[in-house]
Amino acid sequence: RSKHEEIELVSLEEFYREAPPEISRPAITLSEPHQQTLARLDWELEQRKRLAEKYKECLTSKEKILKEIEVKKEYLSSLQPRLNSIMQ
C-alpha cells in the first residue's frame, strides 16, 4: 500500500470539472491511471496550499480584530471614571 491511498481525493468528475487543464491534462490522464493519480495529487496539493494561505490570512485578520476590540474595551472602561468626574 502506498501512503497516498490514505488521502481522500475529490471525485474524478469534480477533479476534471475544477482542476485547470495544465494540472488535469485530460488527454493524458483519462487513459493512464497512474498519471491520473499523480495529477489528482498535484491538484490536492495545490488546493491545500491555497487553503493554508487563506487560513493564515484569516488568522492575521482575526488577530487584528481582537486587538481592535481590546483597544475599544480599554477606552470604554476608562470612560466610566471620566463620566463620573463630569457628573460631579
C-alpha positions as CSV (number, residue, x, y, z in Angstrom):
1,R,0.0,0.0,0.0
2,S,1.1,3.5,-0.8
3,K,0.9,6.5,1.5
4,H,-1.3,8.4,-1.0
5,E,-4.1,5.9,-0.7
6,E,-4.8,7.3,2.8
7,I,-5.6,10.7,1.3
8,E,-9.3,11.3,0.4
9,L,-9.2,12.9,-3.0
10,V,-12.0,14.7,-4.8
11,S,-14.1,12.6,-7.1
12,L,-13.0,12.2,-10.7
13,E,-15.9,14.3,-12.0
14,E,-15.1,17.1,-9.6
15,F,-11.4,16.9,-10.5
16,Y,-11.9,17.3,-14.2
17,R,-14.5,20.0,-13.7
18,E,-12.5,22.2,-11.3
19,A,-8.8,21.5,-11.9
20,P,-7.1,23.7,-14.5
21,P,-6.2,21.9,-17.8
22,E,-2.4,22.2,-17.0
23,I,-2.9,20.0,-14.0
24,S,-5.7,17.7,-15.1
25,R,-4.3,17.1,-18.6
26,P,-7.3,15.1,-19.7
27,A,-5.7,14.0,-23.0
28,I,-3.1,12.0,-20.9
29,T,-4.8,11.2,-17.6
30,L,-8.0,9.8,-19.0
31,S,-6.1,6.8,-20.5
32,E,-3.3,6.4,-17.9
33,P,-4.5,5.7,-14.3
34,H,-1.0,6.4,-12.9
35,Q,-0.8,9.8,-14.5
36,Q,-4.4,10.5,-13.4
37,T,-3.5,9.7,-9.8
38,L,-0.4,12.0,-10.0
39,A,-2.5,14.8,-11.4
40,R,-5.1,14.4,-8.7
41,L,-2.4,14.5,-6.0
42,D,-1.0,17.7,-7.6
43,W,-4.4,19.2,-7.6
44,E,-4.9,18.2,-3.9
45,L,-1.5,19.8,-3.0
46,E,-2.5,23.0,-4.9
47,Q,-5.8,23.2,-3.1
48,R,-4.2,22.6,0.3
49,K,-1.6,25.3,-0.3
50,R,-4.3,27.8,-1.3
51,L,-6.4,26.9,1.8
52,A,-3.3,27.2,4.1
53,E,-2.6,30.7,2.7
54,K,-6.3,31.6,3.2
55,Y,-6.1,30.3,6.8
56,K,-3.0,32.4,7.5
57,E,-4.8,35.5,6.2
58,C,-7.8,34.7,8.3
59,L,-5.7,34.3,11.4
60,T,-4.0,37.6,10.8
61,S,-7.3,39.3,10.3
62,K,-8.6,37.7,13.5
63,E,-5.6,39.0,15.5
64,K,-6.1,42.5,14.1
65,I,-9.8,42.4,15.1
66,L,-9.0,41.1,18.6
67,K,-6.5,43.9,19.1
68,E,-9.1,46.5,17.9
69,I,-11.7,45.0,20.4
70,E,-9.1,45.2,23.2
71,V,-8.4,48.9,22.5
72,K,-12.2,49.6,22.4
73,K,-12.7,47.8,25.7
74,E,-9.9,49.8,27.3
75,Y,-11.5,53.0,26.0
76,L,-14.9,52.0,27.3
77,S,-13.6,51.0,30.7
78,S,-11.8,54.4,31.0
79,L,-15.0,56.2,30.0
80,Q,-16.9,55.5,33.2
81,P,-14.4,57.3,35.6
82,R,-14.5,60.3,33.2
83,L,-18.3,60.3,33.2
84,N,-18.3,60.2,37.0
85,S,-15.9,63.1,37.2
86,I,-18.0,65.1,34.8
87,M,-21.2,64.3,36.8
88,Q,-19.6,65.6,40.0
